[in-house]
Each structure stands twice: as structure tokens, then as C-alpha cells.
């Protein structure tokens, strides 16, 4: 195996970590326990249902005894008692028949009492009807508890995703996160739906049936229990083999989803660079890995049910043989043996059901572990309990001896200081990796500084709430982001309050987006998807710039915001920006120096430090790093013209 797939597998792919089945299972049950009323209702309903279901065979056994006793009594002459008939049989030497009839309740000369049998059968019918109704109520309550628990888990997941730092998303693939938030939660819901009520019913049935079995015959009960250790051994062995495969199955699902999401969002590049074959090969490789994991998990857990059926049939044979001998000896009635055989089936069936549900439970808990792993991920530092905020938001920003590093062992920014006055435009230039975007991420507190501090109008931003800080900052990135909806909705997304259509159109005109929007079939009501299908890259950028204008921020951050627009549109945007920047502090990250000639202050960064700062004219005349960048771009432009 080579390439990206090998790197991912080596970095912690499927099967790289064993599963904490017990811990994750307990946490999942605690989620259900939070809905105590519904769970208590389920428990009561299942206890009633199981209790009545367990009593049913005993009632039917009594009906069998009445029928058999009537048949036996009807074949005898009246006038004698049961004891006299049995003594007569013993006197004739027919001891076996005498012993068997000793366990039968009959009256010589009296036939079948169909009225009594009818009453018993009606009682059995009523018992089973109430048991079924109770189970229906229990199932409904279980579904309610499960849906509430899964809905809350999904809500906790969404809230957690909001609290995770940007560094978490930098290290995780989007497809993997999406897989946990969708596939794994759905799998947990399906697992609970299919196992919760049935598992509880099976466990209570085992207990209830055991009680009835010992009540009828302790000897037959012990015979029936002979196969239980074998069942436990089978379940433990199979479960131990299949559990790691379920963990690998869901982890491989996440890897495959990540690959599909990457290839779908970048399908244009895949085709342009002719990587369809390589992409298909990676998909086939990961799909094969998912197939192998799924097949092994399902096969290993699937053999449990036939094995348990074999054990159940073995139990049935033992009970039938020993029960027949007990009837022949007169120790048990035929009705009791009939009831006991039903109980043995009832006892084996829940064992088989529990075993067959093991694969579902293992799969569900494997997904639960992945969810809890995300929920336990380290969150961004909390906001202060009593956050501060500037008395008046003016846009005065200061970086005071700021230090930052993504990796503790690799410093990126060391002892950086700068001041941005209200209403000024600060341009940040420098080679790739110099720390330009990092500077903006620190200002927005996507990352926290590791040394020094950043202040906004005299208040340390670490003492402000993130919402309060970001409410005054508008941002336009090089990578545009649009959501599925109308163009008007996408522009209005930047407003903190309700805005009118005139406000939206005014912002679009300021960003010079109004002209192209009106040429679309439905104008501002044109619906676009999250990929911005139907509009060009430059037009998408204009929409995002209009969105930033509508937010009316005190601080404006532009990270290569005009990189996707043509030269004429770039000039128009710069003029609009000049008008909108009045009274606002603007941070502009740019590679094309022609876009920041009019900036009040230009910062030149190299290796995380500011090596030069000043106006365009001052920096050009200084003949330093900025002059070298400017000459390099000028020479490149001349070469492109030639």
C-alpha cells in the first residue's frame, strides 16, 4: 500500500486503537437514563408483559392436564376412586401405568370438562392479550426515550462542534467529522431501536422463566441450565472476535467518506489533472478495506445465532428425555412437562436473541465510542466568566510582544508588536508561510497567543467573549463560502439583525455585485447551492464582500479578497473599500502589491516577524524587503506582457 491511503492508515487508521466497549456502553446507557420517566414506563410495561407471558404456559399446561385427565377418566368405569384404580393396577403388576396415572388428576367415569377447559383457555387468551398490549406500550415508550436521547446526542454533537478550536478541524478531514455526525449517530439510533426493548424483554424473560422452571421441577431446571455455560462461552468467544472488526468497520467508513467528500468537492481538479484513475484506485482500495471489515464483523457475529440454535435444540432434547421419564414415574403431569418444554423454549429463545443482537450492540457501541471520542476532544479555552468590553468600539488594535506557535517545538511568531489606529488600513505582505493569515487568526481568537497580548480599544481580547469580539469584525477570505439559498439570503447572512431588501441591494452596489446579480434569471432571488453553481469565482467573491459590507464592522479583514476578480472589478472594489474603510480599521492581506499601494501602513513579514513597516513610497525608497518583493512582481508582470 502506498500514497495517501498508506499515510492515513499509518497516522491512525482503522484498527489503530482498541475499543473501550464497557466504558462506551455505560455512557450510552447513562444517556438513556436521563429520560427517567420514559425508561421507568418501559421497565414497568415490560415487567408486566414478561410476567404474564411467563404465567401463560403454566395456564395452558393446566388445560392440558384437564383434557388428559378427562380422557383417562372417561375410559374408566364410575364408582371407584383414583386411589382404588391405581391400587388395582399395582395389584395386576402394571406398576409403570400406576406410577404415570399417579401424576394425573382424573375421576373414574367422568369425561372431559370442556367448560372448565374453555374457562382456562379464555384466561390464557386474556393473559396473552394483556401481555401483548403492555409490550406495545413499552415499545412506544422505548421509542420515545431513544429518539429523545439520540436527538439530545445530536444536539450535544452540534454544540461540541461549535466549541472545538480551529486546530481540531485543521487536523481532521471533513468527511471523517461528517461521518461521525451523521452515520455514527444514525447507527446508534438504529441499534437502540432494535435492541433496547428486546434486550430488556429477553433478560426479564430469562429470569421469569427460571423462576417458573424451578417451581415446576428443580431437577428439570438444572437439566435446562446445563447448556447455559456453553451458551456463555459461545457468546464470549464470538463477541471477542467480532468486536474489533466492528470498530474497524466504522473507522474505515469514516476514511472512505472523507475520500468521497474530497473527490466530490475537488472533482474539477481531479479531471483537469487526469487523476480519475488514481482516485478510483484509492476508492477501490478503501472500499475493499470496508468490505473486508464489514464482512468479518458480520460473519463472526453471524455465526453466533446458528451456534445458539444448536445449543437450544440440545437443551430441548435433554428436557424432553428427562421430562418423559419424570411423567412415566408419576413425578410430573403431562401438562407440567408441556409447560416446561415451552419454558425451555422461552428460556433458549431470549438467550439466542441476546446472542443475535450482539452484533448490533457491538456495532452501536463502536459508533458510540467514535461519538464520545469527539465529545471528549479538547475544547477551545472558555470565555471569561465576567467578560470585559471596550466602552466605545473604535477599532484601535495593538499587538504587544505577541508570540505564537502551532507546534510547541516550532515557533512561528516571536515578539511581534504593531499598532493599528482607528480608520487606518494596515496591509500585511510577505512570502508564503511568513505568518500573515496567522496574525488575523490571532486577532479573531481562532487561536490564542502563546505570549504577549492583543488589545482592542485598550481591552485585552482574551478578556472579551469571542462573540463580542467577532461581532465587530467583518472578514472576507480568499476561499469563498456560500450556502444553499438565494443570493439575497447569502448577502444578508452577514447582518446581525433583520435587514431589508434595500439594505441588501445597497451592500451589493457598494461591492459592485448589483450589476451581475440583476442579469441572473431571478436576480437577487436566484437560488444557488453551496458550491455556488451558476456564478463564477469572481462573482462569488463579490457576494462575500457584499456580505461583509452589510455587517457594518468596526474592523474589516480582507485575506486576499480580490484575488478572484478581474483587474477592472478589483479597481472598483478598491474604490468601494476606500469609502467603506472611513472610520474603520482594515487589515488587508495581499500578495499583489498593486492592491495595497494606498494603505496607511504596510507591514512586511518574514518568518513570523515584522521586518519593515511604513507607506508604499517610504518602503520602496528604503530599498529593503518590500522593494525586492515589488521589483519581483513588476518584473513578473513585464515578463507576462512580453
C-alpha positions in Angstrom: 0.0 0.0 0.0 1.4 3.4 -0.9 0.3 7.0 -1.3 -2.2 9.0 0.7 -4.0 5.9 1.9 -0.9 4.4 3.5 -0.2 7.7 5.2 -3.7 7.9 6.7 -3.6 4.3 7.9 -0.2 4.8 9.5 -1.4 8.0 11.2 -4.2 6.3 13.0 -6.4 4.5 10.6 -8.9 1.7 11.2 -7.9 -0.7 13.9 -5.2 1.6 15.4 -6.9 1.7 18.8 -8.8 -0.9 20.7 -12.4 -0.2 21.8 -13.5 0.6 25.4 -16.7 -1.4 25.0 -17.6 -1.4 28.7 -17.0 2.4 29.2 -18.7 3.5 26.0 -21.7 1.2 26.7 -22.1 2.6 30.2 -22.0 6.2 28.8 -24.6 5.3 26.2 -26.9 3.8 28.9 -26.5 7.0 31.0 -27.8 9.0 28.0 -30.9 6.9 28.1 -31.2 7.1 31.9 -31.5 10.9 31.6 -35.1 10.3 30.4 -36.1 8.5 33.6 -39.9 8.8 33.2 -40.0 7.1 29.8 -37.4 4.5 30.9 -39.4 3.7 34.1 -42.5 3.3 32.0 -40.7 0.9 29.7 -39.5 -1.1 32.6 -43.0 -1.4 34.2 -44.6 -2.3 30.9 -42.0 -4.9 30.1 -42.2 -6.4 33.6 -46.0 -6.8 33.3 -45.7 -8.2 29.8 -43.0 -10.7 30.6 -44.7 -11.7 33.9 -47.9 -12.5 32.1 -46.1 -14.2 29.2 -44.3 -16.4 31.7 -47.5 -17.4 33.5 -49.3 -18.3 30.2 -47.6 -21.7 29.6 -48.5 -22.8 33.1 -52.1 -21.9 32.5 -52.0 -23.8 29.2 -50.4 -26.8 31.0 -53.4 -26.8 33.4 -55.7 -27.0 30.3 -53.7 -30.0 29.0 -54.0 -31.7 32.4 -57.8 -31.2 32.4 -58.0 -32.6 28.9 -55.8 -35.6 29.6 -57.5 -36.3 33.0 -60.9 -36.2 31.3 -59.8 -38.6 28.6 -58.4 -41.0 31.2 -61.4 -40.8 33.5 -63.9 -41.2 30.6 -62.3 -44.6 29.8 -62.9 -45.9 33.3 -66.0 -47.3 34.9 -67.6 -45.0 37.5 -67.9 -45.9 41.1 -64.3 -46.2 42.0 -61.8 -43.6 43.3 -58.5 -42.6 41.7 -56.6 -44.3 44.5 -58.6 -47.6 44.1 -57.8 -47.6 40.3 -54.1 -47.1 41.0 -54.1 -49.8 43.6 -55.8 -52.2 41.2 -53.2 -51.6 38.6 -50.4 -52.3 41.1 -52.1 -55.4 42.1 -52.1 -56.6 38.5 -48.4 -55.8 38.3 -48.8 -52.8 36.0 -46.6 -50.6 38.1 -45.5 -48.3 35.3 -49.0 -47.3 34.4 -49.9 -46.9 38.0 -46.9 -44.5 38.5 -47.9 -42.5 35.5 -51.6 -42.2 36.5 -50.5 -41.1 39.9 -49.4 -37.8 38.4 -52.8 -37.4 36.6 -55.8 -35.6 38.1 -58.8 -37.7 37.0 -62.1 -39.0 38.2 -63.1 -42.5 37.0 -66.2 -42.4 34.9 -66.0 -38.6 34.4 -65.1 -37.4 30.9 -63.6 -34.1 29.6 -65.0 -31.0 31.2 -65.0 -28.7 28.2 -66.5 -25.8 30.2 -63.5 -25.8 32.6 -61.1 -26.1 29.8 -62.8 -23.2 28.0 -62.5 -21.0 31.1 -58.8 -21.8 31.4 -58.3 -21.1 27.7 -60.1 -17.8 28.0 -58.0 -16.9 30.9 -54.8 -17.7 28.9 -56.1 -15.6 26.0 -56.7 -12.7 28.3 -53.3 -13.1 29.9 -51.5 -13.1 26.5 -53.7 -10.2 25.2 -52.7 -8.0 28.2 -49.1 -9.1 27.8 -49.1 -8.0 24.2 -50.8 -4.7 25.0 -48.2 -4.0 27.7 -45.4 -4.8 25.3 -46.9 -2.4 22.7 -46.9 0.4 25.4 -43.4 -0.5 26.4 -42.2 -0.3 22.8 -43.8 3.1 22.2 -42.2 4.5 25.4 -38.9 2.9 24.4 -39.0 4.6 21.0 -39.8 7.9 22.7 -36.9 7.6 25.1 -34.5 6.5 22.3 -35.5 9.3 20.0 -35.1 11.9 22.8 -31.7 10.5 23.7 -30.5 10.5 20.1 -31.8 14.0 19.5 -30.0 15.2 22.6 -26.8 13.4 21.5 -27.1 15.1 18.1 -27.6 18.4 19.8 -24.6 17.9 22.0 -22.6 16.9 18.9 -23.6 20.2 17.2 -22.8 22.2 20.3 -19.4 20.5 20.6 -18.5 21.2 17.0 -19.1 24.9 17.8 -16.8 24.8 20.8 -14.0 22.9 19.2 -11.0 25.0 18.3 -9.9 25.7 14.7 -6.9 23.4 15.4 -9.2 20.4 15.6 -10.6 21.0 12.2 -7.1 21.6 10.8 -6.2 18.1 11.9 -9.4 16.2 10.9 -10.8 15.5 7.5 -14.2 16.9 6.9 -15.6 13.6 5.7 -14.5 11.9 8.9 -16.2 14.6 11.1 -19.3 14.4 8.9 -19.3 10.6 9.2 -19.4 10.8 13.0 -22.1 13.4 13.0 -24.4 11.5 10.6 -23.6 7.8 10.1 -22.5 7.0 13.6 -25.4 8.8 15.3 -27.8 7.1 12.9 -26.3 3.8 13.7 -26.7 4.4 17.4 -30.3 5.3 17.0 -31.0 2.1 14.9 -29.1 0.0 17.4 -31.1 1.2 20.3 -34.4 0.9 18.4 -33.7 -2.7 17.6 -32.2 -3.8 20.9 -33.3 -1.8 23.8 -36.9 -3.2 24.3 -36.0 -6.6 23.0 -32.9 -6.9 25.2 -34.8 -5.9 28.4 -37.6 -8.3 27.4 -35.2 -11.1 26.9 -33.3 -10.6 30.2 -36.5 -10.4 32.2 -37.9 -13.4 30.4 -34.8 -15.4 31.3 -35.3 -14.5 35.0 -39.1 -15.2 35.0 -38.7 -18.5 33.1 -36.0 -19.7 35.5 -38.4 -19.0 38.5 -41.2 -21.0 36.9 -38.9 -23.8 35.9 -37.6 -24.3 39.4 -41.2 -24.0 40.7 -42.3 -26.9 38.4 -39.3 -29.1 38.8 -35.9 -28.2 40.2 -34.4 -31.3 38.5 -35.6 -30.3 35.0 -34.5 -26.8 35.7 -30.9 -28.0 36.5 -31.0 -30.1 33.3 -32.1 -27.0 31.3 -29.2 -25.0 32.9 -26.6 -27.5 31.8 -26.3 -25.8 28.4 -26.1 -22.2 29.8 -22.3 -22.2 30.4 -21.9 -23.5 26.8 -24.1 -20.6 25.6 -22.0 -18.1 27.6 -18.7 -19.5 26.2 -20.0 -19.3 22.6 -21.2 -15.7 23.0 -18.0 -14.6 24.7 -15.7 -16.2 22.1 -17.7 -14.9 19.1 -18.1 -11.4 20.6 -14.4 -11.1 21.3 -13.6 -12.0 17.7 -16.2 -9.7 16.1 -15.8 -6.6 18.3 -12.5 -5.3 16.8 -13.9 -5.8 13.3 -16.9 -3.5 14.1 -14.5 -0.8 15.4 -12.5 -1.2 12.1 -15.7 -1.1 10.1 -16.9 2.3 11.3 -13.4 3.8 11.2 -13.0 2.6 7.7 -16.4 4.1 6.9 -15.1 7.5 8.1 -12.0 7.2 5.9 -14.0 6.3 2.9 -16.5 9.2 3.4 -13.5 11.6 3.8 -12.1 10.4 0.4 -15.5 10.7 -1.3 -16.1 14.2 0.1 -12.6 15.3 -1.1 -13.0 13.9 -4.6 -16.5 15.3 -4.9 -15.6 18.8 -3.9 -12.5 18.8 -6.0 -13.9 16.8 -8.9 -12.9 19.6 -11.4 -9.3 19.4 -10.4 -9.4 15.6 -10.4 -10.4 15.7 -14.1 -8.1 18.6 -15.1 -5.0 16.8 -13.8 -6.2 13.4 -15.0 -6.4 11.8 -11.6 -9.6 9.9 -12.2 -7.8 6.5 -12.3 -5.8 7.2 -9.1 -8.9 8.4 -7.3 -10.8 5.3 -8.5 -8.0 3.1 -7.3 -7.9 4.8 -3.9 -11.7 4.4 -3.6 -11.5 0.7 -4.6 -8.8 0.2 -2.1 -10.7 1.8 0.8 -14.0 0.2 -0.4 -12.2 -3.2 -0.3 -11.0 -2.4 3.2 -14.5 -1.5 4.3 -15.8 -4.7 2.7 -13.3 -6.8 4.5 -14.0 -5.2 7.9 -17.8 -5.4 7.4 -17.7 -9.0 6.1 -15.5 -10.2 9.0 -17.6 -8.3 11.6 -20.9 -9.7 10.2 -19.6 -13.2 9.6 -18.0 -13.5 13.1 -21.2 -12.2 14.8 -23.5 -14.0 12.4 -22.3 -17.5 13.3 -23.5 -16.8 16.8 -27.2 -17.4 16.1 -26.8 -20.9 14.5 -24.5 -21.9 17.3 -27.1 -20.7 19.8 -29.8 -22.6 17.9 -27.7 -25.8 18.2 -27.4 -25.2 22.0 -31.1 -24.6 22.2 -32.0 -27.8 20.4 -29.6 -29.7 22.7 -31.4 -28.2 25.6 -34.8 -29.2 24.1 -33.7 -32.8 23.7 -32.4 -33.1 27.3 -35.6 -31.6 28.7 -37.8 -33.9 26.6 -36.0 -37.0 27.6 -35.8 -36.3 31.3 -39.4 -34.8 31.4 -40.7 -38.0 29.7 -39.0 -40.1 32.4 -40.5 -37.9 35.1 -44.0 -38.3 33.6 -43.5 -42.1 33.4 -42.6 -42.1 37.1 -45.6 -40.1 38.0 -43.4 -37.2 39.5 -44.8 -34.7 36.9 -48.0 -34.4 35.0 -48.1 -34.2 31.2 -49.3 -30.5 31.5 -46.3 -29.6 33.6 -43.9 -31.2 31.2 -45.7 -29.5 28.3 -45.3 -26.1 30.2 -41.7 -26.9 31.0 -40.9 -27.6 27.3 -42.4 -24.3 26.5 -40.4 -22.7 29.2 -37.2 -24.3 27.9 -38.0 -22.8 24.5 -38.8 -19.5 26.2 -35.5 -19.8 28.1 -33.4 -20.6 25.0 -35.1 -18.1 22.7 -34.1 -15.0 24.7 -30.6 -16.4 25.0 -30.5 -16.8 21.2 -32.0 -13.3 20.8 -29.4 -11.7 23.1 -26.7 -13.5 21.2 -28.1 -12.5 17.8 -28.3 -8.8 19.0 -24.7 -8.9 20.0 -23.6 -7.8 16.5 -26.0 -4.8 16.6 -24.9 -3.9 20.1 -21.2 -4.1 19.2 -21.7 -2.0 16.1 -23.7 0.6 18.0 -21.2 0.8 20.8 -18.4 1.1 18.2 -20.2 4.2 16.8 -20.8 5.5 20.3 -17.1 5.3 21.1 -16.4 7.4 18.0 -19.0 10.0 19.1 -17.7 10.1 22.7 -14.2 10.5 21.4 -15.3 13.6 19.6 -17.3 14.9 22.6 -14.2 14.4 24.8 -12.0 16.3 22.4 -10.2 19.3 24.0 -12.3 22.4 23.6 -11.1 26.0 23.0 -10.4 27.9 26.2 -13.7 29.2 27.7 -14.7 32.8 27.7 -14.1 34.7 30.9 -16.9 34.5 33.5 -17.2 38.2 33.6 -16.0 39.3 30.1 -14.9 42.9 29.5 -15.7 45.0 26.5 -14.5 48.4 25.3 -16.5 51.4 26.5 -16.6 52.6 22.9 -15.7 50.4 20.0 -13.4 52.5 17.8 -11.1 49.9 16.2 -7.7 50.7 17.9 -5.8 47.4 17.8 -2.4 46.7 19.4 -0.2 43.6 19.2 2.1 43.8 22.2 5.1 41.4 22.1 3.0 38.7 20.6 4.4 35.1 20.3 2.6 32.1 18.8 3.4 28.6 17.7 1.2 25.9 16.3 3.7 23.2 17.4 5.2 23.8 20.9 8.6 22.9 19.4 8.4 25.2 16.4 8.0 28.9 17.0 6.2 30.8 14.2 5.8 34.3 15.6 8.2 35.8 18.2 7.9 39.2 19.9 5.7 40.9 17.3 4.4 44.4 18.1 2.3 46.7 15.9 -0.4 49.3 16.3 -3.4 49.9 14.0 -5.1 53.2 14.5 -8.9 53.6 14.1 -9.8 54.2 10.5 -6.4 53.2 9.1 -5.8 50.5 6.6 -3.0 48.1 7.6 -1.7 45.9 4.7 0.3 42.8 5.5 2.6 41.4 2.9 5.3 38.8 2.8 6.2 35.4 1.4 4.0 32.3 1.9 4.4 31.0 5.4 5.5 34.3 6.9 2.6 34.4 9.3 0.2 36.8 7.6 -3.0 34.8 8.0 -1.9 33.6 11.4 -1.9 37.2 12.5 -5.6 37.6 11.5 -6.4 34.2 13.2 -4.9 35.6 16.4 -6.9 38.8 16.2 -10.2 36.8 15.7 -9.1 34.4 18.5 -9.4 31.4 16.3 -6.1 30.7 18.0 -4.9 32.2 21.3 -1.5 33.7 21.6 1.2 31.8 23.5 2.9 35.0 24.6 2.2 38.7 24.8 -1.3 40.1 24.3 -3.6 41.7 21.7 -5.8 44.6 22.8 -8.9 46.2 21.2 -9.5 49.8 22.3 -7.4 49.1 25.4 -9.1 45.8 26.4 -7.2 42.5 26.2 -9.2 40.4 23.7 -8.5 37.4 25.9 -10.8 39.1 28.5 -13.6 39.6 26.0 -16.1 37.0 24.9 -15.5 35.7 21.4 -18.9 36.6 20.3 -18.5 40.2 21.4 -15.0 40.4 19.8 -16.1 38.9 16.4 -19.3 40.9 16.3 -17.3 44.0 15.5 -15.1 42.3 12.8 -16.1 41.6 9.2 -14.0 39.1 7.2 -13.6 38.2 3.6 -11.5 35.2 2.8 -9.7 34.1 -0.4 -11.8 30.9 -0.3 -15.4 31.9 -0.7 -18.2 30.2 1.3 -21.8 30.3 0.2 -24.7 28.2 1.4 -27.7 26.8 -0.4 -30.2 29.5 -0.8 -30.9 32.8 -2.6 -28.2 35.4 -3.3 -30.1 37.8 -1.1 -30.1 35.4 1.8 -26.3 34.8 1.3 -25.6 38.5 1.5 -28.0 39.1 4.4 -26.1 36.3 6.3 -23.6 38.9 7.4 -26.1 41.1 9.2 -26.5 40.6 13.0 -30.1 41.8 12.8 -33.0 41.7 10.3 -32.3 43.7 7.2 -34.5 44.9 4.3 -34.0 44.2 0.6 -32.8 47.7 0.1 -30.0 47.1 2.7 -29.0 44.0 0.8 -29.0 45.8 -2.6 -27.1 48.8 -1.1 -24.4 46.5 0.1 -24.3 44.7 -3.3 -24.0 48.0 -5.1 -21.1 49.0 -2.8 -19.3 45.8 -3.6 -20.2 46.2 -7.4 -22.1 43.0 -7.3 -25.5 44.5 -8.2 -24.9 44.7 -11.9 -24.2 41.0 -12.4 -26.9 39.9 -9.9 -29.6 41.7 -11.9 -28.5 39.8 -15.1 -29.3 36.5 -13.4 -32.7 34.8 -14.2 -34.3 35.7 -10.8 -32.0 38.5 -9.8 -31.5 38.6 -6.0 -33.9 35.6 -5.6 -31.7 33.3 -7.8 -31.1 30.1 -5.8 -27.5 28.8 -5.7 -26.1 25.8 -4.0 -23.2 25.6 -1.5 -20.8 25.2 -4.4 -22.0 28.5 -6.0 -23.1 26.7 -9.2 -24.2 29.3 -11.8 -21.9 32.1 -10.8 -18.1 32.5 -11.4 -15.4 32.5 -8.8 -15.1 36.3 -9.1 -18.9 36.8 -8.7 -18.9 34.5 -5.6 -16.2 36.7 -4.2 -18.2 39.8 -4.8 -21.2 38.3 -3.0 -19.0 37.5 0.1 -17.6 41.0 0.0 -21.2 42.4 -0.1 -21.9 40.2 2.9 -19.0 41.7 4.8 -20.1 45.3 3.9 -23.6 44.6 5.2 -22.3 43.5 8.6 -21.1 47.2 9.1 -18.0 46.1 11.1 -15.6 48.3 13.0 -12.7 46.2 11.8 -12.5 44.8 8.3 -10.3 41.8 7.5 -9.6 41.0 3.8 -7.5 37.9 3.2 -6.6 38.1 -0.5 -10.3 39.2 -1.0 -9.7 40.4 -4.6 -7.7 37.5 -5.8 -10.5 36.0 -7.8 -11.8 39.1 -9.6 -10.6 40.8 -12.8 -8.5 43.9 -12.9 -11.4 46.3 -13.6 -13.5 44.8 -10.8 -10.5 44.9 -8.5 -10.2 48.7 -9.1 -13.9 49.2 -8.4 -13.7 47.2 -5.2 -10.7 49.1 -4.0 -12.6 52.4 -4.5 -15.6 51.0 -2.6 -13.3 49.7 0.1 -11.8 53.2 0.4 -15.2 54.6 1.1 -16.3 51.9 3.5 -13.0 52.0 5.3 -13.7 55.5 6.5 -13.9 55.3 10.3 -13.0 51.6 10.2 -9.7 49.7 10.9 -8.9 47.5 8.0 -6.4 44.6 7.8 -5.6 43.6 4.2 -3.5 40.5 3.5 -2.3 40.7 -0.1 0.2 39.1 -2.4 -0.4 41.5 -5.3 1.3 44.7 -4.0 -0.7 46.8 -6.5 -3.8 46.3 -4.3 -2.3 47.9 -1.2 -0.4 50.9 -2.6 -2.8 53.3 -0.8 -2.7 51.6 2.6 -1.8 53.8 5.6 0.7 51.3 6.9 2.3 48.3 5.1 3.8 45.6 7.3 6.3 43.3 5.7 6.6 40.0 7.4 9.2 37.3 7.2 9.5 34.2 9.4 6.8 35.5 11.8 8.4 38.9 12.4 7.8 42.4 11.0 10.9 43.3 9.2 9.6 46.6 7.7 6.7 48.9 8.1 5.7 52.2 6.5 3.9 53.7 3.5 4.3 52.3 0.0 6.6 55.2 -1.0 8.7 55.0 2.1 9.2 51.3 1.8 10.1 51.5 -2.0 12.6 54.2 -1.3 14.1 52.3 1.6 15.3 49.5 -0.8 14.6 46.7 1.6 12.5 43.5 1.6 9.4 45.4 0.3 11.4 46.8 -2.6 12.6 43.3 -3.5 9.0 42.0 -3.5 7.8 44.9 -5.5 10.5 44.6 -8.1 9.9 40.8 -8.4 6.2 41.4 -9.1 7.0 44.2 -11.5 9.4 42.0 -13.4 6.9 39.2 -13.5 4.2 41.5 -14.9 6.6 42.7 -17.6 7.5 39.1 -18.5 3.8 38.2 -18.7 3.2 41.1 -21.0 6.1 40.1 -23.2 
